[in-house]
């Protein structure tokens, strides 16, 4: 059963696509700039949110250290945004049975194809979920072109860089079937 679930996850995530970058190329960066976030999938209400609409949700401001996968701190900044759980609650994750949430994953996708995955339990039942933010400001300024106008970060991860999704385009709620 577990192998089927893992096979599904690997089938929806591009593992060796030329379009998937940990960080988008420095040339022609304009094509990656995100100005709208789409929340879709196993939700009652698809949401299509501009930055100005994100400002209407409860705000979170956090000082975050961006660390690379080797543990090196690449930047310290004060980010402003909305907890991902707030947005998922607004979209209303749909289930048929009470335990369906235990089989749900949330896939955050950037405009360049980069993807990260969270489980429903990780977001709603651990301290990590409190630190998963859809961000739109850094140090009081709008996010720059290198990050896109909307991004996502998991600030409570030991290494924050790997789940820092620049140019955030879509949040998709998926119920695994196994």
N, C-alpha and C positions, 0 to 999 in steps of 0.2 A: 504494500500500500504506500509506504513512505517513498519508495523508489518512483512510483508513478507521479506523486506530487512533485518530487525533485525534477523528474523529466519534464513536467509541465513548466516549471519555473524556468528551466534552461531553454525550453522551446520559445518562451516569450521574450527572453533577454538575448539580444545579439551578442554572441561571445567573441566573434572575430570579424565583425563588420568593419569595412573601411570607413563607414560613417560614424562609428562610435569612438569618441575621444574622451580621455580623462579631462583634457582641457582643449578647447577648440583652437584651431590654428590662429596665428597672429594676423594672417592676411585675410582680407574679405570677411572681417568679423561681423559686419553689419547684418549678414544673413542669419546670424545666431541670436541677435538681440530679441529677448522675449518681452512682450508688452501685455500679454494676456495669459492667464492661467486657466486651463480647462480641467475640471474635476468631473470624471466620467466613470462608467463601468457599473458596478453593483451598487448604484445609488438611486434614490427616489427622484432627486432633482439634479440634472447636470448643471454645473456652475461654470460660467465663463466670466472671469473676473479681471478687470483692469486694475492697475495699481491704485487708482483713486477709490475703487470699491473695496479693496483690501483694508483701507483706512477706516472703514465702518465696522470692522470686527474688533473684538477685544485685542488690544495691542500688548506686545511683549518686547521689552528692550533688554538685551543681554550683552555683556562683555564676553567676547568669544575669542579664543586662541585657535587659529587655523594651524593644524599640524599635519605634516606630510606623513606618508605611510612609514617612513623611517623614524618618525617621532619628532623630527625637527620642526620647530615653530616657524612658520613662514610669515605670519602676521597676527597682530592683536587689533581688534576693532570692536566698536559698539554698534551692534546691529539692531534694527527695528523691524518687526514683522508681526505675523499672526501664527499662533500655534497651529500646526497641521490638524490637530484634533478638533479645533474650533471649526475649521473649514469642512472637515468630514462630517461633523455633527450638523452643519448647515445643509450639506448635500443629502444627509440622511441615508447612511449605509443601510441597504435592504437585506433582510434575511428571511428565510422560510421557517427555520427552526432556531431555537435559542442558541444551540452550540455551533451554528454556522460561522459565527465570527472567529472561532478557533481555526477555521480553514481559510481565512481571508488574508491576502497580502495586498499591500499598497505599493504600487510601482510609480516612482517619480521619474519622469523622462525629460531630458533637456532637448532643445531644438537641434543639437548636433547628434542626438541619438544616445547620449550617455544615460544610463539608468541605474537607480539604486532601489532596493527593496526593503520594506518594513513589514512585519507581521502586525495584525490588528492588536494582538496582545502586547506586543512591544510598545505600540503607541499609546494604548489606553490603560495598560496594566503595569507599566514600569516607569521609573524616573526618566528613562530615555525619552519617552513620549513628550514629557514636559519641555524638552529641549529641541524638539524637531520644529523648526520655524520656516515658514514661507516669508522670506525677507525682501524688503524693497528699499531699505535705507542702511547706509554704512556711515558711521560718525556724523549723522545728521544730514547727509547728502544722499541724493538718489544714487542707486547703484550705477556704476560706469559700464561702458560697452564691454569690457572684459568679463563682466559678471552677468550682464543683461539687466533689465529693469526689475525682473523677478527671479529669485533664486531660492534654494532650499538648503538648509544646513541642519545637521544633527549635532547640536552643541554639547551633548552629554556623552558622545562617543569618546573613547580614549584617544583615538586618532580621528580628528574632525574632517580632514581633507578628503578621504575616500567617499564620504557621503555628503560632500558639498556639491550640490547640483547647480551649476551656473546655467544661465539661459533656460530656466525652468519653463516648460511648456505644458506638461500634462501630469495630473495625478490620476491614476487608474486604480479602482478598487476591483480586485479579482477574487472570486471564490474558487478555491481549488476543489476539484472533484476527484476523490480517490477513495 
